[in-house]
Amino acid sequence: MNVCVNYRLVAGLVLVSALAHAQGQIPPTKWKEYSFPADRFAITFPYEPTPHPDRVNVGVTVYTIRLTAEAAISIRVVRSKDECDARLRKAVGDFQPEANPIKAISVGGHKAFEYEHRTGDSVTFGRCWCGDERVFVATARWPATEPRPEAVPRILNSFRLISSINKP
């Protein structure tokens, strides 16, 4: 009888230890490419986001993915018929990343810029690019005590423009 109690105790401790270990981890996800024809892009995410209107900017659609409890990335889509250079100049003016350099880059052959800055106890990374009468603005934020989440470049590097059957 004493041996039976010991086995139960050991089995219970193993189960509690496994559950405690599992709770500290992010559940495994299945990365998949999602297409959003209305906004003319496809991108790889760990799960499907629910597009929603931006609460501040009228006519802007937001796609947000939580990477951890304290880290997230959002892709905002602004419909615009302005020339790309004018759209990017406006976006640079909107960002104003307090004395942090803005780096000119290319996304899929389109002009773009990105920046990273620290505010208080968080880091914000931003990337803005345009294509097909759209301005795409990606913003990722995470705690300053942690490195940039590996998912951020994975998501951003997977972005591609697609054509829409019913172009507005």
C-alpha positions in Angstrom: 0.0 0.0 0.0 2.8 2.4 0.8 4.4 1.7 -2.7 1.0 2.5 -4.3 0.8 5.8 -2.5 4.4 6.6 -3.6 3.6 5.9 -7.3 0.6 8.2 -7.1 2.6 10.9 -5.5 5.3 10.7 -8.1 2.7 10.6 -11.0 1.0 13.6 -9.5 4.2 15.5 -9.2 5.2 14.7 -12.8 1.7 15.9 -14.0 1.9 19.1 -12.0 5.4 19.8 -13.3 4.4 19.2 -16.9 1.3 21.5 -16.6 3.4 24.2 -15.0 6.0 24.0 -17.8 3.3 24.0 -20.5 1.6 27.1 -19.0 4.8 29.2 -19.4 5.0 28.5 -23.1 3.2 29.9 -26.1 1.1 27.1 -27.7 2.5 25.9 -31.0 0.9 27.6 -34.0 0.6 26.7 -37.7 2.0 29.5 -39.8 0.0 30.0 -42.9 -0.3 32.6 -45.7 -3.5 34.6 -45.5 -4.9 36.6 -48.4 -6.8 39.8 -48.1 -8.0 40.6 -51.7 -10.0 43.7 -50.7 -6.7 45.2 -49.4 -4.7 43.6 -52.2 -2.1 41.7 -50.1 -1.1 38.3 -48.7 1.0 37.7 -45.7 2.1 34.8 -43.4 0.7 34.9 -39.9 0.7 32.4 -37.0 -3.1 32.6 -37.0 -5.8 34.5 -39.0 -6.4 38.0 -37.8 -9.7 39.7 -37.7 -9.5 42.9 -39.8 -11.2 45.9 -38.1 -11.4 49.6 -38.7 -8.8 51.8 -37.1 -10.3 53.6 -34.1 -8.5 56.8 -34.9 -8.0 57.0 -38.6 -11.1 56.9 -40.8 -10.9 54.5 -43.8 -8.0 52.5 -42.4 -8.2 48.8 -41.9 -6.0 47.1 -39.2 -4.8 43.5 -39.0 -3.3 42.8 -35.6 -1.5 39.7 -34.3 -0.6 39.2 -30.7 2.9 37.6 -30.5 3.0 37.3 -26.7 1.0 38.8 -23.9 3.1 41.9 -24.2 4.1 42.0 -27.9 2.0 42.5 -31.0 2.3 43.5 -34.7 -0.3 45.4 -36.6 -0.6 46.0 -40.4 -2.6 49.1 -41.3 -3.9 49.6 -44.8 -4.7 53.1 -46.1 -6.4 53.5 -49.5 -4.8 56.4 -51.4 -4.6 57.5 -55.0 -1.7 59.9 -54.3 1.7 59.1 -55.7 3.9 56.8 -53.6 6.4 59.6 -52.8 3.7 61.9 -51.5 2.2 59.0 -49.5 5.5 58.1 -47.9 6.3 61.8 -47.1 3.0 62.1 -45.3 3.6 58.8 -43.4 7.1 60.0 -42.3 5.5 63.2 -41.1 2.9 61.2 -39.1 5.5 59.0 -37.4 8.0 61.7 -36.2 10.1 59.1 -34.3 11.9 61.6 -32.0 15.5 61.9 -33.3 15.6 58.3 -34.5 16.9 57.7 -38.0 14.5 56.7 -40.7 16.0 54.1 -43.0 15.0 54.0 -46.7 14.4 50.5 -47.9 12.5 48.6 -50.7 9.6 46.3 -50.2 8.8 44.2 -53.2 10.4 46.8 -55.5 8.4 49.6 -53.9 9.9 52.6 -52.0 9.6 52.1 -48.2 11.1 53.3 -44.9 11.5 51.8 -41.5 12.6 52.9 -38.0 12.9 51.6 -34.5 12.8 53.6 -31.2 12.4 53.1 -27.5 9.8 54.8 -25.5 9.7 54.2 -21.8 9.7 50.4 -21.3 8.8 49.4 -24.8 10.4 49.3 -28.3 8.4 50.2 -31.4 9.4 49.1 -34.9 7.7 50.7 -37.8 7.8 50.1 -41.6 5.8 52.0 -44.2 5.5 51.1 -47.9 3.1 51.6 -50.7 1.7 49.7 -53.7 -1.4 49.4 -55.8 -3.1 52.6 -54.4 -2.5 51.5 -50.8 -0.1 52.6 -48.1 0.9 49.7 -45.8 2.0 50.6 -42.3 3.4 47.9 -40.0 4.0 48.6 -36.4 5.4 46.1 -33.9 5.8 46.7 -30.2 7.5 44.6 -27.5 9.0 45.1 -24.0 12.4 46.9 -24.0 13.8 44.2 -21.8 13.3 41.6 -24.6 14.8 41.2 -28.0 12.7 41.8 -31.1 10.4 38.9 -31.5 11.5 36.5 -34.3 8.0 36.6 -35.7 8.3 40.3 -36.7 10.7 39.8 -39.6 9.1 36.5 -40.6 5.8 38.3 -41.0 7.1 41.4 -42.7 9.3 39.4 -45.1 6.3 37.3 -46.2 4.3 40.3 -47.4 3.3 40.4 -51.0 0.9 42.3 -53.2 -1.9 40.5 -54.9 -4.4 41.6 -57.5 -8.0 42.1 -56.7 -10.8 40.9 -59.0 -13.0 43.8 -58.1 -10.7 46.8 -57.7 -12.5 49.7 -56.0 
